[in-house]
Amino acid sequence: MAPKKIRLSRKEFEDIVERAVDRIPWTIRRHLHNLVIAVERRPSRELLEEMGLPPHETLLGLYDGVPLSERNLTAPPLYPDTIYIFQDPLEELCTSEEELIEEIERTVVHEVAHALGISDERLEELGYG
């Protein structure tokens, strides 16, 4: 028998996202002050296609913005940078609330790293892949 998946309301999930973010060490969390964290049910098919991912690929989060390493002081970004957290894929992956909190925490840290200009390859080297 397969383990039971978590199913939460949007509000319950957003509360868990907030708890997960609170657990992130300050050295990383301090970079969130200019980032919006938004919850979406799942990534759109168009987004997956744009990223070159097949429709069955799991995407837990996404950083949308201009990484600090690519910013230009004379042309600041027009919109705030956003980290999207995708509720359905995270719930499908996790079987307990604690596991969900840990996975959201890991996802947010991963996306903050992208905001700082850290590549997926470097994240793998650091053990956050």
C-alpha positions as CSV (number, residue, x, y, z in Angstrom):
1,M,0.0,0.0,0.0
2,A,1.4,3.4,-1.0
3,P,1.9,6.0,1.7
4,K,-0.9,8.6,2.0
5,K,-0.1,11.9,0.4
6,I,-0.8,15.2,2.1
7,R,-3.7,17.4,0.9
8,L,-4.0,20.8,2.5
9,S,-6.1,23.9,2.0
10,R,-4.3,26.9,0.4
11,K,-4.2,28.6,3.8
12,E,-2.8,25.5,5.6
13,F,-0.1,25.2,3.0
14,E,0.8,28.9,3.2
15,D,1.1,28.6,7.0
16,I,3.5,25.7,6.5
17,V,5.5,27.7,4.0
18,E,5.8,30.5,6.6
19,R,6.9,28.0,9.2
20,A,9.5,26.5,6.8
21,V,10.9,29.9,5.9
22,D,11.2,30.7,9.6
23,R,13.5,27.7,10.0
24,I,15.9,28.8,7.4
25,P,19.2,30.1,8.9
26,W,19.4,33.9,9.2
27,T,22.5,33.9,6.9
28,I,20.2,32.8,4.1
29,R,16.9,34.1,5.2
30,R,18.2,37.7,5.3
31,H,18.3,37.6,1.5
32,L,14.5,37.2,1.4
33,H,13.7,40.9,2.3
34,N,13.4,41.9,-1.3
35,L,11.8,38.7,-2.5
36,V,8.1,37.8,-2.7
37,I,7.2,34.2,-1.9
38,A,4.1,33.1,-3.8
39,V,2.2,29.8,-3.6
40,E,0.8,28.4,-6.8
41,R,-1.0,25.0,-7.2
42,R,1.4,23.8,-9.8
43,P,3.6,25.0,-12.7
44,S,1.7,25.7,-15.9
45,R,2.3,23.5,-19.0
46,E,3.6,26.7,-20.7
47,L,6.2,27.3,-17.9
48,L,7.4,23.7,-18.1
49,E,7.7,24.0,-21.9
50,E,9.5,27.3,-21.6
51,M,12.0,25.7,-19.2
52,G,12.4,22.7,-21.5
53,L,10.9,20.2,-19.0
54,P,8.6,17.4,-20.0
55,P,5.0,17.7,-18.6
56,H,5.6,14.8,-16.1
57,E,8.7,16.5,-14.7
58,T,8.4,17.7,-11.1
59,L,9.0,21.3,-10.4
60,L,8.8,22.3,-6.7
61,G,9.8,25.9,-6.9
62,L,11.0,28.6,-9.2
63,Y,12.9,31.8,-8.9
64,D,11.7,34.5,-11.2
65,G,13.8,37.6,-11.3
66,V,17.2,39.1,-12.0
67,P,20.0,37.4,-9.9
68,L,22.1,39.8,-7.9
69,S,25.1,38.7,-9.9
70,E,23.5,40.1,-13.1
71,R,22.0,43.3,-11.8
72,N,22.9,46.7,-13.2
73,L,22.7,49.7,-10.9
74,T,21.6,52.0,-13.8
75,A,18.7,49.7,-14.8
76,P,17.1,48.2,-11.7
77,P,14.5,45.4,-12.2
78,L,11.0,46.7,-13.0
79,Y,9.2,44.1,-10.8
80,P,10.0,42.5,-7.5
81,D,11.8,39.1,-7.7
82,T,9.5,36.2,-6.8
83,I,10.0,32.7,-5.5
84,Y,7.1,30.5,-6.5
85,I,6.4,27.4,-4.4
86,F,4.2,24.8,-6.1
87,Q,1.8,23.2,-3.7
88,D,0.6,20.1,-5.6
89,P,4.0,18.7,-6.5
90,L,5.3,19.2,-2.9
91,E,2.2,17.5,-1.4
92,E,2.6,14.6,-3.9
93,L,6.2,14.2,-2.8
94,C,5.7,14.3,1.0
95,T,3.9,11.9,3.4
96,S,4.1,14.0,6.6
97,E,3.8,17.6,7.7
98,E,7.4,17.5,8.9
99,E,8.7,16.1,5.6
100,L,6.7,18.9,3.8
101,I,8.2,21.6,6.0
102,E,11.7,20.2,5.3
103,E,11.1,20.0,1.5
104,I,9.7,23.6,1.4
105,E,12.7,24.8,3.4
106,R,15.1,23.1,1.0
107,T,13.1,24.5,-2.0
108,V,13.2,28.0,-0.7
109,V,16.9,27.8,0.0
110,H,17.5,26.5,-3.5
111,E,15.6,29.4,-5.1
112,V,17.3,32.0,-2.8
113,A,20.6,30.6,-4.1
114,H,19.4,31.3,-7.7
115,A,18.5,34.9,-6.6
116,L,22.1,35.2,-5.4
117,G,23.4,33.9,-8.7
118,I,24.4,30.4,-7.6
119,S,24.0,27.8,-10.4
120,D,22.3,24.4,-10.1
121,E,25.8,22.9,-10.6
122,R,27.2,24.8,-7.7
123,L,24.2,23.9,-5.5
124,E,24.9,20.2,-6.3
125,E,28.5,20.7,-5.2
126,L,27.3,22.3,-1.9
127,G,24.8,19.5,-1.3
128,Y,21.6,21.4,-2.1
129,G,20.9,19.8,-5.5
